[in-house]
Amino acid sequence: MKRISLFLLPILIISAAGLILFGMLQIRNEQEKMTDDLRRKSKTVAESIAASSRSLFLRYDEREAVRLVETFQQRERLQGCVLYDSTGRLLVMTDRIEGWQKTPKPYLQDVLTGKDPFTGMMPFDDRTAHVYSMPVLDDAKAVIGIVEIVYDTSYLYPILASSWRRLAILLAIMVVCIVATMLLIQHRLFTLPIRNLTDWFARFQKGEIDGGHPIAGTDELGKLAREVEQVALSLRVARKSMSKEADIRLKKEDRWTEARLRNLIHAKLGINTFFVVSNREPFVHVMDPRTKKPRCVRPASGVVTAIDPILRASGGTWIAHGSGEADRQFVNSRNKLGVPPGEDRYILRRVWLSKHEEDGYYYGFSNEGIWPLCHMTHTRPIFRD
């Protein structure tokens, strides 16, 4: 799983970063496009009102000004329209933007003096409004008033939020597709061939098949498969030869020795492996209380005394509960180690049990149930779920 994560994580990070960057640029472009569209609409409306309001500014007709701004009251997304006199004093505005006069407007003085329109975003109550302020000039090019168009921009945020949601959905779909594709590729190119090679190796060792390995090609995986094939063939020939030699030596010997026991097991088991399963392990790694360093000890056990010499002679695997406090320090990635220490006559496979499992299976089911039952003691067996 760690290898798959290391394989997928850089691809996901690069792809996600690229998509997010691309999405941010797209959303920014979309926002700028909508803002520019709003600016053009504001300018068009302001120019229309400026043309109509020029005469009323000259006459200073406040009633006509009210009627003029009310004609724009119902326009879509138009927050309001405001008219100012030549000094920047508010003359009239639409009812929809009541309270607009309280909003600071530092740009009005620049519009009056510079005679250039102002456009931008301004805070209004608890939202943001787009403002377009345009000076109205007389024939002498003097400013006689200002027309201001205020647009509501709240509709922009749901559109941008929707764009972000689409981006998030697209990113999730892309991540799922990349992970699925990479896992499929990894399964087809690596996992499946290795699994088939492992299965072939096990069956070839047992003599169930005689054909070659299933991996073709001259790539690195193919080279590995050919090397595995050579090793498998050598091991198979060596095991069969050892079994035959053991059978011959067994017939010649009369006295029971470790060598004769080994020959007997090899003759009877052939290429098969000898397994022993027990709770007690033949060698335990514990912490020395005096030196504070781990050391290996052989526990006092009738099972260990009886079985250990057999496995020393025959080889094989002993599976047991790793109960030593330092046991985990001396196993490989498969929780195995060679024993006896320094001799490596057979393999010890340590199984890790929790305190709850040990109490339930060993002290409970085994000692309280199976042991009294099988030894025909006067103690009644106890069995609990």
Steps between C-alpha positions, in 0.01 A plus 500: 500500500787735578652443155165573334467820703849612403411425138163678502562795730732704272267447204196607704678806642622618160165435331299663780731803511474538122122472503461741793730756334314463170166529682610812687605663175171403338295632793702820508447546127130433549486754784683761292271430207187549713645814659586642159151418377358681803724799426376520141137481613558771759668724244216454251234581759701797634546647153129461434407678823766767446352589163153527654611686812709773338206738460360437849843571653503836316145577617558337839167323466483267804156359411615399155811346660285282725292384204814425302662276764172321567491382138805286580356361824384169353801428281645150565780491760520879502528592864434866444568830327632817669530860376741751654530874433818678392628511859448129567187548709245220460191619315291187458536123512283192459323360804667164458835631625376687802798563723743540208558862600669374822762309305831695467570600139854640472492454122235773440753780536727333244208470258417870545855625457634248251177474298571126451254222591568280802425128504565249778368294789370673812372352829130556556331372816601131528577452130707643218367725223646592163508878451531700179513880550495714187527883483240692298654793307347811346601653170795671665624164629424594857365244742134571574423172679585134551302192401574193711385146422509242782478131407437213740787246476354234731401286201869461412586300813262205439639475148859493629404258779342275239823513300699399809259211562542381143876525542486295823281235335732487200801468732334214692411321176853549371653362822273194488582441132875539556499268802289240317718521188826480693377209711387317185835565332688398813290184529540406135870586464639406841267333750346240268830388340672474840202311644504257207877456535464431874221249439705331227805483730300334782334247268828426321670428833222258593533321167145587391615655172803461278453791258689827489408823675208707364689827446628573152711789376853629534430785740617512861201296617575236239863484613386454859263221394779315319724523806217371721446214254863395528489514880174301507644230276819476706304472826267239356787284377689543829197403709425190296865398508513557878183293550641206301837515675326515838296189417815312400689603815201412718504141375871464575488632860384305803573738785273795569691827471421855406622427148273193473203703627575765236523231231169349614319833483650588162415154369137517618424867444702544185478860381229585752571714805466393863280734711454517876229718658494566875431775745847489659786613277832310515707817542392822671670840489473680833661808654778423745414693821866535587646618167175646360580326169298232318614140524368172365392225741351154454184461712447199725235305312439134426381591150820692429719221645326236287451684169803728474747212426270376222489838328873544547550175311232544233470874452161660446289765669383537860199732545448631853378794706767769521468573870847639573528871570785533248370249242402764245857630478633180346248410227499595133215659306310167507549461877752218447852427621750216485551291816690388700684837505820477301412156356179569306392134486131584447261798481302645790186688392369721779128581528402813693203475734331774699449462874129440437574226244756332724264498799213366294673237289786379724400553863131456422415257219824299507575476873145503636328302223718288272765399756261350765291337227790330323687397815194344667550690826243536778468872414195584295591678169380858470394637162398863449409691184 
